[in-house]
Amino acid sequence: MRVLIIGGDGYCGWASALHLCARGHDVAILDSLVRRRWDSELGVSTLTPIRSMAERLRAWEHVSGRTIKFFETDATDYAALCDAILTVQPDAIVNFGQQRSAPYSMIDRDHAARTMINNTLGNLNVLWAMREHAPEAHLVKLGTMGEYGTPNIEIEEGFITIEHKGRRDTLPFPKQPGSFYHLTKVADSDQIYFACRVWGLRATDLNQGVVYGLHTPETSLDPELINRFDYDGIFGTALNRFCVQAALDHPLTVYGRGGQTRAFLNITDTARCVDLAVESAPAPGTFRVFNQFTQTFSVLSLARMVERVGAKLGLKVQIDHVENPRVEREAHFYSSLNNNLIALGLEPVLLTDEIVASMIESAQTFRSRIDRAQIMPTVRWKREAVNVAVEAGAEERAG
């Protein structure tokens, strides 16, 4: 199949592009490389020394004998997006081309607006380009389990059947996004569902959990194919941050009580899930949702796992509960279905002590690249209390 991957320079996009290419698909990548510019603007960097896109693609061609075409442009540039689609004539379009950090979207109004424009406009452009130039193609969009929030009921896969005042219907599962980033993902899903109903497009929404891990079978073939390992307070995940902290003998910074429970999966499974979705296109007019995760963990349970593994490696690992910069429940019920991808044949890679150990060892290998100033959170969901107090006092005086 001909597959266009939007955002193929990113963490999930790069792993998926190589995996699909290795599977025999004709893969093209569209990416503006904006994520690299965002890193530069924020003064952060991946733990691993990722190569330029040109170097990556040359290395892949060398080890695999297969080429991946690259379009350096942005999905928000509609004309350029259309040109790429007309050139590739894709059977499937995989959209990873989005700003994916909740903290980034909460820095200030400007970063929230950037997130909205990049994600919502980019998604809209993809839909219109498909309508005009590739109406038979299958859209595989990376969503997030964060769209659902933490409801006090089990999370279904995209839709829920309800009875209300004697009538019954199946409707999209209620969404409770926790950041401006998550709000854009909800908007994406609504746009796509609308386009499938009205234009007859076909789409799979992959509501993905938190991804961990550095290596896949493909990225392990050559050091120049190495993927990102983000550990900073903007783009880094809790497990990555804990592994880097363990390597530094820095206390593991658990936000608040640590009872925040989320869905997780290995980067290898991300690539496999995309492959399963691409190779099982639904009928025209169909919008299907797969909850893409394999396990659930609380933040504190991850910290305890890193603490245990670190001790085995001879490290002095301690857990430190720090003030939570986010507005979220720190203890809650969490249960979700993930039947669809398992039914398609996904055999999960589960998080083990050995995988955690390899992540800590990777952090030790690239220890010289760690910037300690980036470990602690720098973005807060709430305004500073002093500012709130000042504004409240001003309102009281005005009243």
PyMOL commands that set and color helices and strands:
alter all, ss='L'
color gray80, all
select helices_A, chain A and resi 11-22+34-42+53-64+78-88+102-105+109-133+145-147+180-199+219-221+223-225+238-248+267-278+299-312+339-343+353-365+367-369+372-374+385-398
alter helices_A, ss='H'
color red, helices_A
select strands_A, chain A and resi 2-6+26-30+69-71+92-95+138-144+159-164+167-172+202-208+210-212+252-255+261-266+287-292+295-298+319-322
alter strands_A, ss='S'
color yellow, strands_A
deselect
rebuild
show_as cartoon
